[in-house]
């Protein structure tokens, strides 16, 4: 199993992606904001943990980062998990996550 699927926080996956870029991704969050057509403040808030990306933004970002189809599915599920409002929904999404990378 890839180390990618051992990470259970989508923000960590983004940070790891940034680390692989030249200059450790300096200025990349602004590029991501432009790509997603959102204010860079939103991206900063997401990365600090006070906001979450929408499902649509998660899909766009997964494509921007060049994730495979399976990695994209996992990434989007992690965003959904973070946004889930009930324990029942979190349990349901965790089961989907378990199946997504088997």
Buried (B, 14 or more C-beta within 10 A) or exposed (E): EEEBBEBEEBBEBBBBBBEEEEEEBEEBBEBBBEBBEBEBEBBBEBBEEEBBBBEEBBBBBBEBBEBEEEBBBBBBBBBBBBBBEEEEEBEBBBEEBEEBBE
